[in-house]
Structure formats: structure tokens, C-alpha cells
Amino acid sequence: MGKLYSGKKGRLLWLPVTQELSFQKFIEQSDLLEELKYDFNEKAELRHTETQRPFVFNYYKNVLERNSKRYQALGHLLAQYIYELLEKVCKLQKVYIPPEADKEPRSFFFMSEKALLTSHRSVLLVLLQDHGVFRAGQWSQQAIIHHGLQHGSQIPCIQMALQAHYDVIVLNPNDNFVDLKMEKEWKGLLTQNIGSSSLKMVQAENVLSLQQPLQYIPKRCSNTPEEHLAYIWDYFISKTESKDVAFIVHGYGGLVFMDLLVRRKWEVMNKVYAVALIDSDHHVGHQLGSDVQLLAWIKHHCREWVTSPKPLDKPAATVLKKEFPIVSAGTEEHNLAPSSSLQSIFKYLKKALKAKTTINFSRVPSIVAVEDTSKQDQHCLYPHGVHNGRQNASVKSVRKYKLTGELSGARGIPCRLHVPSPVAGRRGPRVEVLASGSRRGATCEDILALRESTFSPRRQQVK
């Protein structure tokens, strides 16, 4: 297997480069050669080596349990095979976590060579998949088996990122525990080579028995997908000071990212410039609540591609999902949504990077008083919002100041604070947005969306 390239029709094709990386060679090292005579063809589709037909689940006629065991074995071999592709084709490095725990079960992830170099200024793209049996490098095991590596693996996405000179981190959020009995059997399956096909079948059935007692040992720092991401954020991603971080998340990965956003609020808002969600399982109301800062941030930094009968990129917002732009993934199949929307996602990341502002959020909002000339009380303007008596914040007794200053909007549009008497129907001070020579007023909601930048007001005490 080898690298991707754009064909005459603009489609990504998978070209065979080295015979050593063929999936069939990988299977030959196991004891399932007779049961799994499959390999990937030049289009990265899984095909039978003799009949060239797609994978058939019902290999043993109407014996569900036996076929399920065979399918499980195929999935395990695919996971190991894709790990090899990540290292040998994509040239990624495997990193074990936690690094010091070399004598206990531990998880790992993959990253590009310069991902952690602070001297190497670039985009750091983090890939976070759905919840399930699939491991690092996979969007969907089912899609790999039935539609090929182009649609089910993350390798096309990784290749596009590397070609765009991005650095990459490939997470492994579903690698949460070790089943001691199964782990021992898997190792035997991949290292032994018994001559008798009947004996191979007996051993394979023993390995894949669904009735064996399970002995689980959780992996430290990776017990759950949420813990896995939080650890890698704390000890790796957050340390890359010169990186502009972007996420591509699929399914349950969206919920995991929102969990990180809540737990590491200020760090994530300062460091992540774009999040591409694909048919995400997140729930803004339950996870973010009424935090106006987080709601304003996701509105301007997140975009979701959802399964829909509509053409790719057509608006697809619903009553339940409307907190940020939502468009069609161009497919109605959840497992195919990542590959269907991939080109559109990279256009979004490129556009978002150009629009990115170099602004830092403050952990402790400083209060700036804004004089209200029509009332006795005063409005308090925070760097991330306006609060007054009509909102969920009490009006504070502060000394009156005249305030002038400039700040930038979420997309770097220059704005100037303007504090007249409150206009009917508006809440609190207005912001004048200066763009293309035009000037318009902005409501409180617009102010909430502004990011603090050159906001250095000159204060004069009113005597």
C-alpha cells in the first residue's frame, strides 16, 4: 500500500507501492488464512483474493455466532493493520500514555514528527472518532469493510493534512481497557502458524468465543474517551505554544470535545481556532448550559456536517441543533459522513485559519463601567459580555466613567464602543461595527460574540 493522489477526475486513489504492507500478508501471519482470504485492491476496497467479491458476513451458512466471531477477528486484524499504515505510510509516531507506565497496560496515540515542536509554526489537526470497537486511524470499521479504506479510515484525511503542511494528532479514544484472556489469545493468533487448517479453526473459535469469562483491566489515563482526550490535551496539545489547533470530530467524538471545552474552558477557547463536527452526538444544552462565553465561542468556531438527503454543504439546521452553522454532509449514512464531507471540511479549516484573530481570553474578566445617561444605575461591560438588570447578573455599584476604546470582532472586524442613552428595544450599550466603510449598530448579542483584542479603553472619572 502507498500514498494517495488526485486522479484525472479529482478522486483520491490508493496505489499499491509495497507488497509487504498488503493486508493478505498480514493475515498470513495469523491462523485465519483459510477463513479470511481478503486483501485491499488498488482502490483500497476489501475484496476476496480468489473471487474478487466484497466481504461476505454469512460465511458459515446461517450460523450467526460463528460468523460474528469471524467478523470480530477481521476487525482486530484491521486495527493492527491500520496501525502499521499510520506508521509506515503516513510516517506517524506511536506515543504511549502515560509515558512512565511501561510495566502496566497503557494506551497510545499517533502524531506527526513535528507535532510538538514549538519552533515549528503550523496548524495542529486533531482527529477524534466515534465511540465503538474501532481504534486509531478509523472513522468506521464497518465502512472500511464494506466501502474501503478511503471511506472508513482516517488515512485520506491524514494525507490531506500532511500535504497542506499541517501537523496531525490521531487519538485512540476507544482503547480503554485490556481483557487479559483475549489479549493472550490475540497474541497467540498473530504469532503462531499451525499447519492443519482444522486445528487453525479450532484455535480461532477458542480465541473468539463469546462465552469466555472477561477479565478487564482499565488503562490508566484512558479509562474513557473523555479521560483519553483530557490527558493528551494536558500533556501534549496544550504544550504546543506555536500551533493553531483544529479538531475534526465524528459522532460521540463531538460530545467528548464539548466535555473538554467545559473542563478546560479558557485553554480551549484560546488555542482552538476551528472545530469541524461530523454528525455529532453532543448536546449543547446539557453540556454547556447557559454559559454565554462558551455559547458565543462555539457559534463562531464550530461548524457541523450532518447526515441529510440534501446536497453537500446545503444548510441543514434543525430546531434541536442551531447553536452554530449546520450543513449537509452529502450522505444519509452516518459511517460515510466523514469521507463525504472531507473536502468541504478542509476548505472550512483553511477559511477559518485566515479569519482567525490572535486574541487571548482572560480567565478573570475585568469590569469596565459604562455610564448610562438616562438612568441612575449603570451597566457593567465585561470583555465577553454585557450584563444589566434585565439579564442574569446584578447591576454593580461602580464609579462612573466615560469610556472610549476600540476592539475587534470575532472575525477581526474593527469595532468601536458607543455608549449613548439606551435605544428602545436594545439591552445595554451599542457597538458600532466598522467594515467596508459602513457603520451599523449592534445588540447585546453582538457584543457577546466579540473577542477581546486591542481593547484598551481610556477612562476618565466623571466629576
C-alpha positions as CSV (number, residue, x, y, z in Angstrom):
1,M,0.0,0.0,0.0
2,G,1.1,3.5,-0.6
3,K,0.1,7.1,-0.8
4,L,-2.9,8.9,-2.1
5,Y,-3.0,11.2,-5.1
6,S,-5.7,13.0,-7.1
7,G,-6.7,11.2,-10.3
8,K,-8.0,12.8,-13.5
9,K,-11.4,13.0,-12.1
10,G,-10.2,14.6,-8.8
11,R,-10.8,11.4,-6.9
12,L,-8.4,10.1,-4.3
13,L,-7.0,6.8,-5.3
14,W,-4.9,4.3,-3.3
15,L,-1.9,3.0,-5.1
16,P,0.0,-0.2,-4.3
17,V,3.6,0.6,-3.5
18,T,5.0,-2.1,-1.3
19,Q,3.8,-5.7,-1.2
20,E,5.0,-6.0,2.4
21,L,2.1,-3.8,3.6
22,S,-0.7,-5.8,1.9
23,F,-3.5,-6.9,4.3
24,Q,-3.2,-10.5,3.0
25,K,0.4,-10.7,4.0
26,F,-0.7,-9.5,7.4
27,I,-3.4,-12.2,7.6
28,E,-0.9,-14.9,6.6
29,Q,0.9,-14.4,9.9
30,S,-2.2,-15.3,11.8
31,D,-4.2,-18.6,12.0
32,L,-7.2,-17.3,10.0
33,L,-5.8,-17.6,6.5
34,E,-8.5,-20.0,5.3
35,E,-11.4,-18.1,6.8
36,L,-10.2,-14.6,5.7
37,K,-8.9,-14.7,2.2
38,Y,-9.2,-10.9,1.8
39,D,-7.0,-8.1,0.7
40,F,-7.4,-4.4,-0.4
41,N,-7.2,-3.8,-4.1
42,E,-5.7,-0.7,-5.8
43,K,-8.9,1.3,-4.9
44,A,-8.5,0.4,-1.2
45,E,-11.6,-1.9,-1.4
46,L,-11.6,-5.1,0.6
47,R,-12.0,-8.0,-1.8
48,H,-11.7,-11.8,-1.7
49,T,-8.3,-12.8,-3.2
50,E,-9.8,-15.5,-5.3
51,T,-13.3,-14.4,-6.3
52,Q,-12.7,-10.6,-6.1
53,R,-16.1,-10.3,-4.4
54,P,-16.8,-8.0,-1.4
55,F,-16.7,-9.2,2.1
56,V,-19.4,-11.8,2.9
57,F,-20.6,-11.9,6.6
58,N,-22.6,-15.2,6.2
59,Y,-19.5,-17.3,5.5
60,Y,-20.9,-20.2,7.6
61,K,-24.4,-20.6,6.4
62,N,-26.9,-19.3,9.0
63,V,-24.5,-19.8,11.9
64,L,-24.7,-16.3,13.5
65,E,-22.4,-16.9,16.4
66,R,-19.6,-18.4,14.3
67,N,-19.9,-15.6,11.7
68,S,-19.8,-13.0,14.4
69,K,-16.6,-14.5,15.8
70,R,-15.1,-14.3,12.3
71,Y,-16.1,-10.7,11.9
72,Q,-14.6,-9.8,15.2
73,A,-11.3,-11.4,14.2
74,L,-11.3,-9.4,11.0
75,G,-11.9,-6.2,12.9
76,H,-9.0,-6.9,15.2
77,L,-6.7,-7.6,12.3
78,L,-7.8,-4.4,10.6
79,A,-7.0,-2.4,13.7
80,Q,-3.4,-3.8,13.8
81,Y,-3.0,-3.3,10.0
82,I,-4.1,0.3,10.1
83,Y,-1.6,0.9,13.0
84,E,1.0,-0.3,10.6
85,L,-0.2,2.0,7.8
86,L,-0.2,5.0,10.2
87,E,3.5,4.4,11.0
88,K,4.8,3.2,7.6
89,V,2.6,5.1,5.1
90,C,1.7,8.3,7.0
91,K,5.0,8.3,8.9
92,L,3.3,9.0,12.2
93,Q,4.9,8.2,15.6
94,K,3.2,6.0,18.1
95,V,3.2,7.6,21.6
96,Y,2.3,5.5,24.7
97,I,0.5,7.2,27.6
98,P,1.3,7.7,30.3
99,P,5.0,7.5,29.2
100,E,6.3,6.4,32.6
101,A,3.9,3.4,32.9
102,D,5.9,0.9,30.9
103,K,5.1,-2.0,33.2
104,E,1.3,-1.8,33.1
105,P,-1.4,-1.8,30.4
106,R,-1.5,1.6,28.7
107,S,-3.0,3.2,25.7
108,F,-1.3,5.2,22.9
109,F,-2.0,7.6,20.1
110,F,-0.2,8.7,16.9
111,M,1.3,12.1,15.9
112,S,3.4,13.6,13.1
113,E,7.1,14.1,13.7
114,K,6.9,17.9,14.3
115,A,3.6,18.0,16.1
116,L,5.1,19.0,19.4
117,L,7.9,21.3,18.2
118,T,7.3,24.8,19.4
119,S,9.7,26.2,16.8
120,H,7.6,24.8,14.0
121,R,4.7,27.1,13.4
122,S,1.8,25.3,11.8
123,V,-1.7,24.1,12.2
124,L,-2.1,21.1,14.5
125,L,-5.1,19.0,13.4
126,V,-6.6,16.6,16.0
127,L,-8.7,13.7,14.8
128,L,-11.4,12.3,17.2
129,Q,-13.6,9.4,16.1
130,D,-17.0,8.0,17.2
131,H,-17.5,5.6,20.1
132,G,-17.1,1.9,19.2
133,V,-14.8,-1.1,18.6
134,F,-12.6,0.8,16.1
135,R,-9.3,2.2,17.1
136,A,-6.9,5.0,16.0
137,G,-6.9,5.6,12.3
138,Q,-10.5,4.5,11.8
139,W,-13.7,6.5,11.3
140,S,-15.8,3.4,11.0
141,Q,-14.8,-0.3,10.9
142,Q,-18.0,-1.2,9.0
143,A,-17.2,1.4,6.4
144,I,-13.7,0.0,5.9
145,I,-15.0,-3.5,5.4
146,H,-17.9,-2.6,3.1
147,H,-16.7,0.6,1.3
148,G,-12.9,0.6,1.7
149,L,-10.1,2.4,3.4
150,Q,-10.9,5.7,1.6
151,H,-14.3,5.9,3.3
152,G,-13.7,4.2,6.6
153,S,-10.2,5.0,7.6
154,Q,-8.7,8.4,8.6
155,I,-5.7,7.9,6.3
156,P,-7.1,10.1,3.4
157,C,-7.7,12.9,6.0
158,I,-4.2,12.5,7.4
159,Q,-2.7,12.6,3.9
160,M,-4.6,15.8,3.1
161,A,-3.5,17.4,6.3
162,L,0.2,16.5,5.7
163,Q,0.0,17.7,2.1
164,A,-1.3,21.0,3.5
165,H,1.7,21.1,5.8
166,Y,-0.4,20.6,8.9
167,D,0.8,18.6,11.9
168,V,-1.5,15.8,13.0
169,I,-2.5,14.0,16.2
170,V,-4.6,10.8,15.8
171,L,-6.4,10.0,19.0
172,N,-7.2,6.5,20.2
173,P,-10.2,7.2,22.5
174,N,-11.8,3.7,22.4
175,D,-8.6,1.9,23.7
176,N,-9.8,1.9,27.3
177,F,-9.0,-1.5,28.8
178,V,-7.2,-4.8,28.4
179,D,-9.1,-8.1,28.5
180,L,-6.3,-10.4,29.8
181,K,-7.7,-13.6,28.4
182,M,-8.4,-12.2,25.0
183,E,-5.1,-10.3,24.9
184,K,-3.2,-13.5,25.4
185,E,-5.2,-15.3,22.7
186,W,-4.8,-12.4,20.2
187,K,-1.0,-12.6,20.6
188,G,-1.1,-16.3,20.0
189,L,-3.3,-15.8,17.0
190,L,-0.8,-13.4,15.4
191,T,2.4,-15.3,16.1
192,Q,1.6,-19.0,15.7
193,N,1.4,-20.7,12.4
194,I,-0.1,-24.2,12.6
195,G,-0.2,-26.3,9.5
196,S,-3.5,-28.0,9.9
197,S,-6.4,-25.9,8.8
198,S,-8.8,-27.9,11.0
199,L,-6.6,-27.1,14.0
200,K,-6.5,-23.5,13.0
201,M,-10.3,-23.4,13.0
202,V,-10.4,-24.9,16.5
203,Q,-8.0,-22.3,17.8
204,A,-9.8,-19.5,16.1
205,E,-13.1,-20.5,17.6
206,N,-11.4,-20.7,21.0
207,V,-10.0,-17.2,20.6
208,L,-13.2,-15.7,19.5
209,S,-15.6,-17.5,21.9
210,L,-18.2,-15.1,23.2
211,Q,-18.8,-17.2,26.3
212,Q,-15.4,-16.9,27.8
213,P,-15.2,-15.0,31.1
214,L,-13.8,-11.5,30.7
215,Q,-11.0,-10.1,32.8
216,Y,-10.8,-6.3,32.2
217,I,-8.0,-4.1,33.4
218,P,-8.7,-0.4,32.7
219,K,-5.8,1.6,31.1
220,R,-4.7,4.4,33.3
221,C,-5.3,7.9,31.9
222,S,-7.5,6.4,29.2
223,N,-10.4,4.7,31.1
224,T,-12.9,6.6,28.9
225,P,-12.8,8.6,25.7
226,E,-13.2,11.8,27.8
227,E,-10.2,10.9,30.0
228,H,-8.1,10.0,27.0
229,L,-8.6,13.4,25.3
230,A,-8.2,15.3,28.5
231,Y,-4.8,13.6,29.2
232,I,-3.5,14.2,25.7
233,W,-4.7,17.8,25.9
234,D,-3.0,18.5,29.2
235,Y,0.3,16.8,28.5
236,F,0.7,17.3,24.7
237,I,-1.7,19.6,22.8
238,S,-1.7,22.4,25.4
239,K,2.2,22.5,25.3
240,T,2.3,23.4,21.6
241,E,2.5,27.2,22.0
242,S,3.2,27.9,18.3
243,K,0.4,25.8,17.0
244,D,-3.1,26.8,15.8
245,V,-5.2,23.8,16.8
246,A,-8.2,22.5,14.9
247,F,-10.4,19.4,15.6
248,I,-12.3,17.1,13.3
249,V,-14.7,15.0,15.4
250,H,-17.2,12.4,14.5
251,G,-20.3,11.1,16.4
252,Y,-19.5,10.6,20.1
253,G,-16.3,12.5,19.5
254,G,-18.3,15.7,19.4
255,L,-19.6,15.0,22.9
256,V,-16.1,14.3,24.1
257,F,-14.8,17.6,22.6
258,M,-17.6,19.6,24.3
259,D,-16.7,17.9,27.6
260,L,-13.1,19.1,27.1
261,L,-14.4,22.6,26.2
262,V,-16.3,22.8,29.5
263,R,-13.4,21.3,31.6
264,R,-10.6,23.3,30.0
265,K,-12.7,26.3,29.0
266,W,-10.1,29.1,28.8
267,E,-7.3,27.0,27.4
268,V,-9.5,25.5,24.6
269,M,-11.1,28.9,23.7
270,N,-7.6,30.5,23.4
271,K,-5.9,27.6,21.5
272,V,-8.5,26.1,19.2
273,Y,-9.5,28.1,16.1
274,A,-11.9,25.7,14.4
275,V,-13.9,22.6,15.1
276,A,-15.4,20.5,12.4
277,L,-18.1,18.2,13.8
278,I,-19.5,15.3,11.8
279,D,-22.9,14.0,12.7
280,S,-22.1,14.8,16.3
281,D,-23.7,13.3,19.5
282,H,-23.0,16.4,21.6
283,H,-25.8,18.2,23.4
284,V,-25.2,21.9,23.9
285,G,-28.0,22.4,26.4
286,H,-26.8,19.6,28.7
287,Q,-23.1,20.1,28.4
288,L,-22.6,23.9,28.0
289,G,-25.8,25.1,29.8
290,S,-26.3,28.8,29.7
291,D,-22.6,29.8,29.7
292,V,-22.7,32.8,27.4
293,Q,-19.0,32.8,26.7
294,L,-19.0,29.1,25.6
295,L,-22.1,29.7,23.5
296,A,-20.6,32.7,21.8
297,W,-17.4,30.8,21.2
298,I,-19.0,27.7,19.6
299,K,-21.1,30.0,17.4
300,H,-18.0,31.4,15.7
301,H,-15.6,28.4,15.9
302,C,-17.8,25.4,15.2
303,R,-19.4,24.0,12.1
304,E,-21.2,20.7,11.8
305,W,-21.9,18.4,8.8
306,V,-24.9,16.2,9.4
307,T,-26.4,13.2,7.6
308,S,-29.1,14.6,5.3
309,P,-30.7,13.9,1.9
310,K,-29.7,17.5,0.9
311,P,-26.6,18.1,-1.3
312,L,-23.2,18.7,0.4
313,D,-22.9,22.0,2.3
314,K,-26.6,22.9,2.0
315,P,-28.0,24.4,5.3
316,A,-29.4,21.6,7.4
317,A,-30.1,23.2,10.8
318,T,-33.0,21.8,12.9
319,V,-35.0,23.0,15.9
320,L,-32.8,21.0,18.2
321,K,-29.5,22.0,16.6
322,K,-29.0,25.6,15.7
323,E,-26.2,26.9,18.0
324,F,-23.7,27.2,15.1
325,P,-23.7,26.6,11.4
326,I,-25.0,23.2,10.4
327,V,-24.8,21.9,6.8
328,S,-25.4,18.6,5.0
329,A,-22.6,16.0,4.8
330,G,-24.0,14.9,1.4
331,T,-25.0,11.5,2.6
332,E,-27.6,9.9,4.8
333,E,-25.2,7.3,6.2
334,H,-23.5,8.1,9.5
335,N,-20.5,5.9,8.7
336,L,-19.9,7.6,5.4
337,A,-20.3,11.2,6.6
338,P,-16.6,11.8,7.3
339,S,-15.4,10.8,3.8
340,S,-18.3,12.5,2.1
341,S,-17.6,15.9,3.8
342,L,-13.8,15.7,3.9
343,Q,-13.1,18.1,1.1
344,S,-15.6,20.6,2.4
345,I,-14.1,20.4,5.9
346,F,-10.6,21.2,4.7
347,K,-12.0,24.3,2.9
348,Y,-13.6,25.3,6.1
349,L,-10.4,24.9,8.1
350,K,-8.4,26.9,5.6
351,K,-11.0,29.7,5.6
352,A,-11.3,29.7,9.4
353,L,-7.5,30.0,9.7
354,K,-7.4,33.1,7.5
355,A,-10.2,34.7,9.6
356,K,-8.5,33.7,12.9
357,T,-7.7,36.5,15.3
358,T,-4.7,36.4,17.6
359,I,-6.6,37.2,20.8
360,N,-6.4,35.7,24.2
361,F,-9.3,35.3,26.5
362,S,-8.8,36.3,30.2
363,R,-9.6,33.9,33.0
364,V,-10.7,36.7,35.3
365,P,-13.0,39.2,33.4
366,S,-12.1,42.8,34.4
367,I,-15.2,45.0,34.9
368,V,-15.4,48.3,33.0
369,A,-18.2,50.6,34.0
370,V,-20.2,52.2,31.2
371,E,-22.2,55.3,32.0
372,D,-25.9,55.2,31.4
373,T,-27.0,58.8,31.0
374,S,-30.7,58.1,31.2
375,K,-30.8,56.1,34.4
376,Q,-29.4,56.3,37.9
377,D,-27.9,52.8,37.7
378,Q,-25.0,51.7,35.5
379,H,-24.3,48.9,33.0
380,C,-21.2,46.8,33.5
381,L,-19.4,45.8,30.4
382,Y,-17.2,42.6,30.7
383,P,-14.7,41.7,28.0
384,H,-17.1,38.9,26.9
385,G,-20.5,40.3,27.6
386,V,-22.8,43.0,28.8
387,H,-24.7,42.4,31.9
388,N,-27.5,44.6,33.3
389,G,-30.6,44.4,35.4
390,R,-32.6,42.6,32.6
391,Q,-30.1,39.8,32.4
392,N,-28.9,37.2,34.9
393,A,-26.3,39.5,36.6
394,S,-26.9,42.2,39.1
395,V,-26.0,45.7,38.4
396,K,-22.9,46.7,40.4
397,S,-22.4,50.0,42.1
398,V,-19.3,51.4,40.4
399,R,-17.9,54.8,39.8
400,K,-19.0,56.4,36.6
401,Y,-16.5,56.7,33.8
402,K,-16.6,57.9,30.3
403,L,-15.4,55.2,28.1
404,T,-13.8,55.2,24.6
405,G,-11.8,52.4,23.0
406,E,-11.6,50.0,20.1
407,L,-11.9,46.3,20.0
408,S,-12.1,43.6,17.2
409,G,-15.0,41.4,16.4
410,A,-14.9,37.6,16.3
411,R,-13.6,37.8,12.7
412,G,-11.2,40.6,13.2
413,I,-13.6,43.4,12.2
414,P,-12.7,46.6,13.9
415,C,-15.4,47.9,16.2
416,R,-15.8,51.0,18.4
417,L,-17.8,51.1,21.6
418,H,-20.5,53.7,21.6
419,V,-22.4,54.4,24.8
420,P,-25.4,56.6,24.2
421,S,-28.7,56.5,26.0
422,P,-30.2,53.0,25.7
423,V,-32.1,52.6,22.5
424,A,-35.6,51.3,22.7
425,G,-35.6,47.5,22.2
426,R,-31.9,47.2,22.9
427,R,-30.2,45.9,26.0
428,G,-27.3,47.9,27.2
429,P,-24.6,49.8,25.2
430,R,-24.2,49.5,21.5
431,V,-21.2,48.6,19.4
432,E,-20.5,50.3,16.1
433,V,-19.1,47.8,13.6
434,L,-16.8,49.4,11.1
435,A,-16.5,47.3,8.0
436,S,-16.1,48.3,4.3
437,G,-16.9,51.9,5.2
438,S,-20.3,51.0,6.6
439,R,-21.5,51.5,10.1
440,R,-24.2,49.7,11.9
441,G,-25.4,49.3,15.5
442,A,-25.0,46.0,17.3
443,T,-27.2,44.5,20.0
444,C,-26.0,42.9,23.2
445,E,-25.8,39.6,21.4
446,D,-23.3,41.0,19.0
447,I,-21.2,42.3,21.9
448,L,-21.2,38.8,23.5
449,A,-19.7,37.5,20.3
450,L,-16.8,40.0,20.3
451,R,-13.4,38.8,21.2
452,E,-11.1,41.0,23.3
453,S,-8.3,42.4,21.3
454,T,-7.0,46.0,21.2
455,F,-9.5,46.8,23.9
456,S,-7.6,49.3,26.0
457,P,-10.2,51.9,27.0
458,R,-9.2,55.3,28.2
459,R,-11.1,56.0,31.4
460,Q,-11.9,59.5,32.7
461,Q,-13.6,59.8,36.1
462,V,-16.7,61.9,35.9
463,K,-16.6,64.7,38.4
